[in-house]
Amino acid sequence: MKKPRPEVSIREVASLVGVSTATVSNALRGKGHVSQATTARIVAAVDKLGYVPNVAASQLRQGYSKVFGVAVMNIANPFFSEIVLGVEEVAEVTDYSVVVGNSYNSAKREANYLSLFERHRYDGVLLAPTLDELPNLDGFARRGTPVVLIDHVDPTGGHICVSVDDLLGGRLAAEHLLAGGARHVAFVGDPQRLPQMRGRCQGCADAVTGIGARFTVIETPPLTVRTGREAGHHLSGLPLVDRPDAVLCGNDEGALGLMQALIADNVSIPDEIALVGYDDIDFASTAIVPLTSLRQPSHQMGVRAAELLLGSIAGEAGLESVRFQPELVVRRSTRSYV
């Protein structure tokens, strides 16, 4: 096996140029008062020697990493990818880097990423938890590392949170379906495991049962296109007397899978089953039957979460959690479409 090439040190660069290591460091970081001519010679020496700064050593000396750690449930879901894009937007203008971990609904993967963030001493962590119960964050607290929760509310008030009022979202969806004539509404999702889903389910249930209509829950942990498709085939196979005439799906991915199955089984949307999703991802408006959905400001959530994390890193007092309001976006998958 070929031996790795020895690492070039900053001293070698300084020796080649005939300056101090401090001058090399200042020139490469754009700090201090290094002339353009000297900077050009340093850059040429760096290129010639193949010098790469040791970031780990630098952050040990400086006491900070200039890195955020971000852990989300499913980066393949456009809702979470938009959150990450919002975080990166803030990071870019504040000279931070972002390391993203995709737990894919696994508490074990989530724990591994959090351990990675802790070992590398990242300056702050943004977390969209995979479960109702928060993971162990004591290590970050001991070191004074700020943690901001995304799409989650901490009932203890121990963490800054950026979330959406899902109880309101469920109620808005149900009221819209009931106004379109629905009398049996089903919620498809994972309310037992995820608090977001539980809020959406509860808001829907309150509105439906409040007028004496029928309400059903169809559990699909986790809610994906595949499990949504399975739920759709289940619904289409029910006797008409038991089949819901309206569905609120806990996210748009599941709703699009459910729509595929219903159409494949010759169930008309919205004439036989009206359908509402949640998140209003880009694909919602381009579905074969454009999907009515509850819009969450995912990009804005990422921006605000990163801003709050930066404020916490800077030691700003009085930082408060933020709760956004969902917006019902009506399209042709519901009967009251105009």
N, C-alpha and C positions, 0 to 999 in steps of 0.2 A: 504493500500500500504506500502511495506517495505521501511523504511527510508534509503537513501543512506549512505554508510559508510563514516565517516568523513575523509577528505583528510589528509594524513600524511605529515607533514612539514619537511623541511630539518633540522630544529632545533631538531626534535625528533631523526633523524638519528645521528646527531652530539652528542646529549646527550647520546644515547645508546653506542656509540663508545668511548666517552670521548675526542672528538676533537672539533675544531671550525667548524662553518658552512662553512667558507672559505676553510678549508681543505677538507671537504666533496665535495664542489663544484669543487675544483681543481682535486680531485681524479676521480670524475665522468667524467670530461671533458678532463682528461689526461694532465692537465696543472700543472705548478709549480713543486715542488720537494717533492712529497709524497712517502714515502717508500712503497715497495711492501707489506710488512706485514700490514701496516695501510690501504692500498688500499683494501687488501683482507678482513679486518675486516669491512670496510665501505660497500663493496659489499655484504657481508653477512647480515649486518644490513638492507640494502636496500631491499634485498630479504625477510627478516623476516617481516619487517614492511609494505612491499608493496608500498614503496615510488616511486612516478612518478614525475620527474622534471616538474615544471610549465613553459612551453616554452613561453607562452604569457608574463608572468612577466619577464622572462629572456630577451626577445627581447625588452621590454620597457626599461629595464636598459641599455642594450647594444646599443640600437638605430638601430638595424638591425634584420632582421628575418631569413636570410639565406634561403629564399624561392623565387622561380620564380612563377609567375602566367602565365599560358599559355591558351589562348582561341583560338580554331580552329573551322572551319565551320562544319566539319563532321568527327569525329574520326573513324567512320566505314569505311571511304574511306582510303585505304592503303596509299595513298599519304600523308595524314595528320598524320596517325599513324606513318609513317616512320620519318616525321619531329619531332614528339614528342620523338621518340626513340633517334634521334640525340641530341635533347635538354637534355634528361636524361643522355646521355653518358657524356656530358660536366659537367652536374650538379653533377654527381656521383664523379668525380675526383676532384671537387672543393668544396665538402662538402655542396652542396646545395640540397634542396628538391624541387620537382616540383608538383604544383597543376594544374591539367588540367581541363578546362571547355569546354564542347562540346555544341556549340550554335545550331548545327543542322540547319544552315541557318536561324536562327531566330534572328532578331535584338534585340528583347526583352530579350531573353536568354543571348545574348552577353552582353547587358547592365547590367544584373543581375550579371554575372560573374565578369565584370570589377568593379562593385560596391563592390563585395566581396573582390576582390584583394586590392581595395583601403582601405576598412575598416580594413583589417588585416595588412595593411602597409607592403605588400610584397616589397622586395628590387627592383624588376624589373618585367616588363610585356612583354610577347611576344604575339602578336596578329595577327591572320589571319582574317581580317574583313569580315563580312557577306555581306556588301554592298559596292557600289562604294564610297559613301561618308563615311568619317571616323566618328566613334562615338565620343562623347564628351570625350576628354582625358585631359581636363583642370585641373582636380583634381590632376592627376599624375604630371603634369607640375608644379603646385603650390608647391607640396611637393618635387620636384626634383627627382621624381621616373622615371627612364629611361623606355622608351617604344620602342621596336623594332618591326616593321611590317614585317610579313612573307607573301610571295606570294602576295605582293601588293606594288605599287609604290605611294608614297605621292607626288603629283604634286607640293605642296608648298615647298618641301624640308625640312619640319619641323621635320621629323623623320628619323631615320636610317631604311633602308629597305633591305630585302633580297628577291630577286625576280628572275624570269626567263624571258628571252626575248620572250614573247609570240607572238609578231608580226613576229619574225623570225620563230618561230615554225609553225605558220599558213602557212607561205610562203613555208617552207620546205615540209610540207605535200601536199600542192597544187601542187608544182612542181613535186613531186613524182607521184601524181595521174595523172597529165597531161602527164608526160613522159610515163605512162602506157596506154595512149590512151583515158583518160577521156575527155568528152566534155560538161558534165553538172555535176557540183560539188555542193553538198549541205553541209552546215554547220549546225550541230545539237547541240544546247546548249542554253545558256542564256546570250547573249551579251548585252542585254539592262540593266541587273542588275549588272553583274560582270565585272570589268575591265579586268580580266584575259581572260575571254571568248571573250570580245570585241577585245582584241589584236589578239587572235587566229583567230577569224572570219575575222578581217580586213586584216591580213596577207594573209589569204587564198583568200579573195575576190580580193585583189590587183593582185595576181598572176594569178588568173583565168580570170578576166576581162581584164587583160593586154594583153592576147592573143586572146581576142574575144570570149572566151568560156562562157557558161551560168553558173550563180551562183544563188543559192537559200539558204535562211535561214529558218530553222525550229526551232521555239522557244519552249524550254522545261524547264521552270523554276520550281523547280531546276532540274539539270540533274542527274538522278539516274538510277539504273538498270530498275526500273519500267517505268520511263518516256522515257528511251531509247527504251524499248520494245514497248511502245505506238507509238513512232516515227517510229519504224521499221514496225509495222503493217500499219501505215499510208502510208509509202513509197511503200510497196508491193501492196497496193490497188490502187495506182495511175495508170492511163493509161500509156502505155509504152512511149508515146510521151512526157509525162510530168515527167516521173520518172527519177531522177538523176542516172547516171551510176557510181558515186563515192561519198563517204561521208567522211567528217572530223567530228568526234564527239569530243565535247569539253573536255571529259574525258573518261577514259577507262571503268568506271562503266557504263556509258551510252552506250558506244560502244558495250560492252558485252551484254547488254539488247537488243540493236538494232540487234545484230547478232542472238540472240536467236529467235527473231520475224521473221527475214528474212528467216532463215533456216526452221522454223515452217511453213512458208507460201510458201516454195519451191522456194525461190529466191536464186540463186547460188551466192556464194561469192568465188572469186572475179569476176567470169565471167559476171554476170549481174550487180552487184554493188560491186565495190571495197571499202574497209573500212579501215580508219585510226583512231586510238584512240589517247589519250593524257594522259601522266603520265608514261606509261610503268610499271604498277603494276605487281606483280608476276603472277596474273591470266591471263595476256595478252598472255604470251607465252604458256599457257596450255589450251587455249580455243579450242573448237572443230575445228575451223579454226584459227590457231595461228595469233594473231592480230598484224599488223603493228602499231607502236605507236611512239609518241614523248616522249623520256625519259627525265624526270626531275630529277635532283639529290636531291631527297627529303631528304634523310638522311643527306647528306652534307649540305643542306640548314638549317636543324635544328641545326647541329653542329656550323655552322658559325653564325647563329642568336644568339645562346647562348653565343658564344665567344664575339660577339659585345656587347651584353647586359652586360656581365661581365666587359668589358672594359669601358662601359659607367658608370656602378656602381662605378668603381674605379676612375672615373674622368679623364680618358685618353682623350686627345684632338685629334681632327683630324680624328675621326672615320667616315669612309665613307660607304655609301650604297654599296651593292654587287648585281650584276646582273649576273646570270649564263646563259649559252647557252644550249638550248635543243638539243638533239641528235635523229635523225631519226633512228629507229630500224625497219628494213624491215623484214616482215614475209609473210605468204601465203595469207593474206587477201587482198593483192593488186596485180594487174596484172603483174607488173614489177618485181615480186619476181623471184630471180635466184637461 
